[in-house]
Amino acid sequence: MNVGFYQFSPAYGDPEGNLRRLAAALRSAAVDLLVCPELCTTGYLFLDRDELNAVAERIPDGPTCKALGALCREIGRSIVFGIAERAGDGLFNSAVLLTPDGGAVCYRKAHLFDTELNVFDRPGSSPRMGIVKGAKVGIMVCFDWRFPEVARALALEGADVIAHPANLVHPYCQDAMVTRSLENRVFSVTANRTGVEETGGLRTAFTGRSQIVSPMGARLAQADPDEECVRTAILNPAEARDKGVTARNDLFRDRRPDLYGPALGGDRRSKG
Amino acid sequence: MNVGFYQFSPAYGDPEGNLRRLAAALRSAAVDLLVCPELCTTGYLFLDRDELNAVAERIPDGPTCKALGALCREIGRSIVFGIAERAGDGLFNSAVLLTPDGGAVCYRKAHLFDTELNVFDRPGSSPRMGIVKGAKVGIMVCFDWRFPEVARALALEGADVIAHPANLVHPYCQDAMVTRSLENRVFSVTANRTGVEETGGLRTAFTGRSQIVSPMGARLAQADPDEECVRTAILNPAEARDKGVTARNDLFRDRRPDLYGPALGGDRRSKG
């Protein structure tokens, strides 16, 4: 299975231009799955809810999903990308997985970051997963990295690969995603954006360094902070299904929910 | 609050010699809390249960705990160290926190690694905590790092500092403990041993690089792979009680157990 990320600097408030770039990247990348940044159809720094509403789209029948979905069917590839989602009166920071069979899996970010709370609604999704070439692909978005429960929940539900669209502004996440891969023995693909965005006096710089990490914590591919690029790696999903770390240790069988306490799924009566 | 680690190479099967070294380190270190490696009273590579049983001790009334407890009372310092514990017929890979008020908190490692499963019993402890100079000190041991639930459970129960005795043989944990500190906004003190141990044809090399990490993921102190040393840092426990990462985000209030699923404490009915 060939997986890649597309690191670029989406144009603020230009869904049509960003769609052209996403389509070109998907067409040119020799991958089964391409992971793209958070909110890469719209840019990030929304000044208010009206401005967000003007560029938000429905899933799966908005223009970006329809166009990329048709391309996935045409060329037999899958894509995960972050998108501003409109659903009824709701506006969500979402990511969607589109597959060649016409499937669309939508995940709404569970942990909104900072000013996102001013403009997006906050219901969030439980683990969301789709199948690409027989591999289970789970989705998390940007700041979800800071909560170990998100990657853990995806892995416990069988994810082989975690697709992780991001708009990272701090330097910590890339190393932490190595830990997420190690602790769950899953592949992770963090597609971060790059560049600087300035809207209405706000200015944010993004940290790039998108990466693909193996279940053993090895970086199989990584971008520089500033470049726009596609990078790819060949993954064997079977590596993520073997949770063994020694002949006697299996990361899932060795879990001790009986000791973790009720806040983490433990037996409410036991106190080992 | 002044915290340190003591990185050294314990002598196999020599509790008296190791006790002398622990006492000397505690006496000479200008710290409120000294964290020492896993199983540092005995060494690590037990060939069988009889050999382990010969050097295991009771907690708190075995010779090592009695001597170090008296020293803690005398000089007003606290220590965490790994010890082979005998309790009835049971033998446990434990760590104990001794405080100047005569307190002894014992934690039994929840996740035994590889050949430890041949000789130690495996009940494990739920989160264990003690108070040092007003700070809550939680305990985890070595391979517990690989399970995010352990540090999470300690932090959710209020730990300001995680004391982490270790006998690490792989290179991953030190970076992962930066993630543990970041995701929980707690201090962590990993006291790893160094050196090589050879018993009965088995040979294991330990990776050193003990460290003290801040709630923001900064390494406040770190040892080299091979040196024997005490390193210290001044910690302000209040930094670990503020879980805010932006004006709008708090790492604990932002948790979404309703979305994590029943395996991680979620509502068994909800499916967001």
Interface residues (C-beta under 8 A of the other chain):
Chain A: A110 H111 F113 D114 T115 L117 P123 G124 S125 S126 P127 F143 R146 F147 P148 E149 V150 R152 A153 L156 E157 Y172 D175 A176 V178 T179 R180 L182 E183 G217 V245 T246 A247 R248 N249 L251 D254 R255 R256 P257 L259 Y260 G261 P262 A263 L264 G265 G266 S270 K271 G272
Chain B: A110 H111 F113 D114 T115 L117 P123 G124 S125 S126 P127 F143 R146 F147 P148 E149 V150 R152 A153 L156 E157 Y172 D175 A176 V178 T179 R180 L182 E183 G217 V245 T246 A247 R248 N249 L251 D254 R255 R256 P257 L259 Y260 G261 P262 A263 L264 G265 G266 S270 K271 G272
